[in-house]
Amino acid sequence: MSCNHDGNRLLAICPACDKKIFLHNLLQLEASKLTQTNGSMVCVTLLHGEKPNRHALTLFIDANMKVRSTQVSTAIIVSRK
């Protein structure tokens, strides 16, 4: 997956909080985490929002850095094991 796009490109709007998600939000990841195998989608989960409305937004991104689907979760468990 190529990451040589304009960082200000709007990828999605969170259905839970209407926050705009831009490409530069994802480019903070290591490039290797944005690569794909065998044409499959890359799943990226962003944690955002403030109490009491914290939630996770998962983006399903294709090889052209286009968001094909989103999923929101308000039940979040972070394990540091």
C-alpha positions in Angstrom: 0.0 0.0 0.0 1.4 3.3 -1.0 1.3 6.1 1.6 2.4 8.9 -0.8 -0.9 10.8 -0.7 -1.8 14.2 0.6 -1.9 14.0 4.4 -4.8 16.3 4.6 -7.0 13.9 2.6 -10.3 13.2 4.4 -10.7 9.4 4.8 -13.8 9.1 6.9 -16.1 10.7 9.4 -16.7 8.8 12.7 -20.3 7.8 12.9 -20.2 8.0 16.7 -18.9 11.5 17.2 -18.7 13.1 13.7 -14.9 13.6 14.1 -13.1 13.8 10.7 -10.3 11.3 10.2 -7.6 12.4 7.9 -4.8 10.5 6.2 -2.2 12.1 8.4 -3.9 10.5 11.5 -2.9 7.1 10.0 0.5 8.1 8.7 1.7 8.2 12.4 1.8 4.4 12.2 4.8 2.5 11.0 4.6 2.0 7.2 4.9 -1.7 7.7 1.6 -1.7 9.6 -0.2 -0.2 6.6 0.9 -2.8 4.1 -1.4 -5.5 2.8 -1.0 -9.1 1.9 -2.8 -10.8 -1.0 -5.1 -7.8 -1.7 -6.8 -7.9 1.7 -8.0 -4.9 3.6 -6.0 -3.3 6.3 -7.9 -2.7 9.6 -6.9 0.3 11.7 -8.5 1.0 15.0 -8.4 4.5 16.4 -9.3 5.3 20.1 -10.8 8.7 20.5 -13.5 10.8 22.2 -13.7 12.1 25.7 -15.4 10.6 28.8 -18.2 9.6 28.8 -18.2 9.1 25.1 -14.9 7.4 24.5 -15.0 4.8 21.7 -13.0 3.0 19.1 -13.4 3.4 15.3 -12.1 0.7 13.1 -11.4 1.6 9.5 -11.2 -1.0 6.7 -8.8 0.4 4.1 -8.1 -0.9 0.6 -4.9 -0.7 -1.4 -5.8 2.8 -2.7 -6.2 4.2 0.9 -9.9 4.3 0.5 -12.1 3.5 3.5 -14.4 0.7 2.5 -16.2 0.3 5.8 -16.2 1.5 9.4 -17.2 -0.1 12.7 -17.6 1.7 16.1 -17.3 0.1 19.5 -18.0 1.6 22.9 -16.9 -1.5 24.8 -13.1 -1.1 24.9 -10.6 -3.3 26.8 -6.9 -2.4 26.7 -4.7 -5.2 27.8 -1.0 -4.6 28.4 0.2 -8.2 28.8 
